[in-house]
Amino acid sequence: MFDEQVEAAWRDFHERLVTVIEEWDGDNIFRISLDRTSKDVGGDAPFVELNFVRPHVLVEVASNMTLAREWRMNRTQQAAIRRWGMVCPTRQEPTYGRYCDETRPDEPAIMVISVLRDVFGIVHPALLASPSDELTPPSVEPWQASPVHADSARPTCKAEINDLVRIALRPMLGDVGRTDEGDACIDYLDTFVWVRSSVRMPLIRICCTLAHQTPDLDEAARIALR
């Protein structure tokens, strides 16, 4: 389910990016970058720039010459960028670059998404920022979110993820408790359920207590699904 939602999000992002390329009438340079990078980190976060040099669109990609140390690319990542036919960076032009025909906006859009996903490993377009609110809607902090627009929030730590979980559960369950570890917890029927988020991957575990005398795994699964 998570993979399907991610793919759907990137398809939607692609459609909106094509529209932005077709209709962009703002500054000549349009940067799409990883959002919420620490201000204390020296260097750039991963980014792709669209430089509108009519009748072309110059797609530029961050290189190791400007990227923050934690984001610098290995040889495999750099080779993946070159396979798109991009010119390698120089001291004068510290980014990779390739010109595309502005009448074919799908080509630069596909290139941008491939670099962001496959090279820089950005999991979801919600993690991106750009000058276009249509392409990358402004983030909503978890404490500002409601069940109606909580999908717009971009949590940056486990505590904020737990806040969003409680926000999502509140319409169904009312007040949602909290364990000492910060997990959401609910007393339900004759058992105790808690929701634990992972700090290592995009994963939320839903757990519940089981009586010691539960006879077998099928019965345990039935109790958990209830």
Protein Blocks (a to p, Z undefined) as FASTA:
>chain_A
ZZmmmmmmmmmmmmmmmmmmmmocbdfbdcdddehiafkbgcjddddddddddfbdcddd
ddfklgcfklpccfklmmmmmmnopacddfklmcdcddddfklmmlmmmmmmmmmmmmno
pabfklpccfblklmgcdddfklpcfklmmmpccfbfklmmmmmmmmmmmmnopadddfk
opacddehjbccdddddfkbccddddddddfklmblklmmmmmmZZ
